[in-house]
Amino acid sequence: MLKKIAAGAASLAVAASCTLALAANLSGAGATFPAPVYAKWAEAYRSATGNQLNYQAIGSGGGIRQINASTVDFGASDKPLKPDDLATNGLVQFPTVIGGVVPVVDLPGVAPGQLKLNGGVLADIYRGIPQAQFWDAAEIAALNPGVKLPHMKITVVHRSDGSGTTFLFTTYLSMKAPHWASGPGGNDSVNWPTGIGGKGNDGVAAFVRTTPGAIGYVEYAYAKQNHMTYLKMQNKAGAWVEPTAANFAAAAAGAKWQSAPGFYLLLLDQAAPSAWPITGATFILVHTKQSNPQTGHDVLAFFDWAYKNGNGAAESLDYVTLPDAVKNLVRQAWRKVTGPDGKPVYS
């Protein structure tokens, strides 16, 4: 009898150790833009599979550095890498969701969506030029007839870390304002002419919320979760639009992913009548050659699960999910991710 109990206990111990060995514990780092939806996906994935995902929202620049250094299983960036950079660094890139970068303010007496700006005036504010240093400046007032604007100093808030959100925002400003294009330009880190820096989308949101007269830019999920005052923007078609999932989707509707090498594609300043002008996809980076095929498999399995089961969570945060045809293009690209034997780690 004791032998049977001992044998049974041993069997249970072996089974438990196998279960623990099979459970994935994945690490990723990078963009703060998609952090809210990655957190929701990770929680649901753990409940469904027992596998854990630890994601550090450190900014796109940090995510790119960490995946290049192989200190995480995947990196995340809102700034897509160009095909040559992917090849040089031995990486595969693919999109996950689409969202919008939104100017937000702390301005007494102004309701969400009440204040309007276009790209040129927004660039002037971020340049800190004398004509755009107060909220009742003539060029701001001209866009907002009937809105009572206070004579309040504008405090510019920007990202202090290397950021894909900054890349999207400053690239858009470069498209709309020649002085911005020839000055700070569009990149994940620029020499800001004025303002204070916050780390991550949450850092910018915190500064804006606690600084009367401030203006900043965040991914829409942060504006929504923090009940922030967002602005209307004038799009390429000349329409004044609000940041909504429908308008992010309008900007993404004409995206030709199938003809974008390495999925390098920008969705800024699109011509659709209702397109939100600062729309962008966010991307995952993994090594083409996986030294540990099981880890590579588990990373892709997580994102495949999210593609199949994560739409509801993404939509609840006003992200736009990818069409099924684009998800299938991504799955085909995953065949480039191989182990030491040259075989795909996930298929």
Secondary structure, 3 states (H helix, E strand, C coil): CHHHHHHHHHHHHHHHHHHHHHCCEEEEEECCCCHHHHHHHHHHHHHHHCCEEEEEECCHHHHHHHHHCCCCCEEEECCCCCHHHHHHHCEEEEEEEEEEEEEEECCCCCCCCCCEECHHHHHHHHHCCHHHCECCCHHHHHHCCCCCCCCCECEEEEECCCCHHHHHHHHHHHHHCHHHHCCCCCCCCCCCCCCEEECHHHHHHHHHHCCCCEEEEEEHHHHHHCCCEECEEECCCCCEECCCHHHHHHHHCCCCHHHCHHHCCCCCCCCCCCCCCCEEEEEEEEECECCCHHHHHHHHHHHHHHHHHCHHHHHHCCCEECCHHHHHHHHHHHHHCECCCCCECCC
